[in-house]
Amino acid sequence: MSNPATSIRPADVAKAARKIGTPFYFYDADVIRARYLALRGALPERWRIYFAAKANPNLAILGIYRGLGGMVECASAGEMLAAVKAGFKGSDIALSGPVKAAQEHAFLKRKKIAAIHSETETELRGLDALGVRQNVALRLNVEFHRGRVTAGRIMSGGMDKFGFSPEEAAEVLRRRDGYKNLKFVGFHFYAGTQMLSARSWLDAAEKYALAAAAVCRKTGFLPEYLNFGGGLGVPYRADESEIDLDDLGRGCARLEKKLSGLAELRRAKFFVEPGRYLAGPAGAYVMRVVALKKMRGTNFAITDGGIHHALLPFRVSREFPAFLVGGRGGKKRRYVLGGPLCTTLDQSDLPIDLPPLREGDLIAIGNSGAYGYATGMHFFLSHPLPAEVLQDGGKLTLIRRPSESEHLFRLQTRMPL
Ligand SMILES: Cc1ncc(COP(=O)(O)O)c(C=O)c1O
């Protein structure tokens, strides 16, 4: 599973390229299922998994997680609407994000969800004023020992904008009876993304849970919901390896035992909400080599795909996890890959070793099943939006059409205001 190239059948990719043109996203439903089930199998039985829709909100992909019995963590009204369209019930949806504005309010007025992860008192007052009963969990922003937690990006402690400090959370909970429509169910936490060490993830989770327990001791609050967030990483570079699921699972079981032994947390149920780990390796962004050239000793492969469609897969690591679809014999060469945008951001920082390329070859950027389509700078340089294709049981399905140029103009008006 660690090699993102393995599950993708070159003949299927070539067939999709013939039928819809390049560039496009290509996902493998079997890999999606296998990764979900592997994590499910590793975690203690009582833990439940939300899929972080921000990683890949395509309805067909969300539908696979629903079919597996997963739940979904959303961060906007748009993602919650996608979740509902994909068949999730309100009780399977959690809402995160630093801002819940009019559109989220409109959704929450219509549908009760499992938990709203709340981050400010202003937000709590706004939610209370909606006049409908909703569950809220306070997102805790906990200081932890950064030396012990290694992540691609840390999002708690320090100057990170998210959530409540434990002291503020305690203040809110002391006044919880003042919120007539909100049921305070527990806590949410998100340490950071792209953690490849189970120990790092577990250290952060334990620190957060103990901070939550301390808040409970001060306030007499008994949580029923402890959400440890996402953050499980996937290897992008050759020198990185998959997070050890056995270590993670054993650590979660130990953590559960320890936390359930604390009087304050005895009623808590445990949740995680990964995105990248579940969906990343299930997808590739496929583009065509349109030109080859050599300048000052560097081989450039110019491609029709780039960061307008796939910002994070290209930028998360200085080496793109790129491979030649179908492979080719011959001694590898170093190539800098460059996309169609007028910026050097749209090229690999480091050369990549690939078999000798030819114009017309298909190059795939692996690990693009998460934070791929959704992170593109879709309007920069006014190129069409890419298609998305799902391979499932030998069948290829177009799950999003590529756009016509019309998408560029649809919302533009000359409406007097
Ligand atoms: C609140 C929250 N939950 C879950 C996730 C998913 O994180 P990851 O893809 O690192 O597992 C994110 C990502 O930013 C997030 O902000």
The ligand as an SDF file (V2000), in Angstrom:
LIG
                    3D

 16 16  0  0  0  0  0  0  0  0999 V2000
  -10.6450   19.7940   11.7700 C   0  0  0  0  0  0  0  0  0  0  0  0
   -9.9600   18.8530   10.8540 C   0  0  0  0  0  0  0  0  0  0  0  0
  -10.2590   17.5540   10.9330 N   0  0  0  0  0  0  0  0  0  0  0  0
   -9.6860   16.6560   10.1020 C   0  0  0  0  0  0  0  0  0  0  0  0
   -8.7720   17.0510    9.1460 C   0  0  0  0  0  0  0  0  0  0  0  0
   -8.1530   15.9970    8.2730 C   0  0  0  0  0  0  0  0  0  0  0  0
   -6.7990   15.9820    8.4850 O   0  0  0  0  0  0  0  0  0  0  0  0
   -5.8390   14.8930    7.8290 P   0  0  0  0  0  0  0  0  0  0  0  0
   -6.1190   14.8820    6.3900 O   0  0  0  0  0  0  0  0  0  0  0  0
   -4.4760   15.3810    8.1780 O   0  0  0  0  0  0  0  0  0  0  0  0
   -6.1540   13.5910    8.4740 O   0  0  0  0  0  0  0  0  0  0  0  0
   -8.4210   18.3970    9.0440 C   0  0  0  0  0  0  0  0  0  0  0  0
   -7.4440   18.8560    8.0560 C   0  0  0  0  0  0  0  0  0  0  0  0
   -7.0640   19.9930    7.9660 O   0  0  0  0  0  0  0  0  0  0  0  0
   -9.0390   19.3350    9.9220 C   0  0  0  0  0  0  0  0  0  0  0  0
   -8.7490   20.6260    9.8630 O   0  0  0  0  0  0  0  0  0  0  0  0
  1  2  1  0
  2  3  1  0
  2 15  2  0
  3  4  2  0
  4  5  1  0
  5  6  1  0
  5 12  2  0
  6  7  1  0
  7  8  1  0
  8  9  2  0
  8 10  1  0
  8 11  1  0
 12 13  1  0
 12 15  1  0
 13 14  2  0
 15 16  1  0
M  END
$$$$
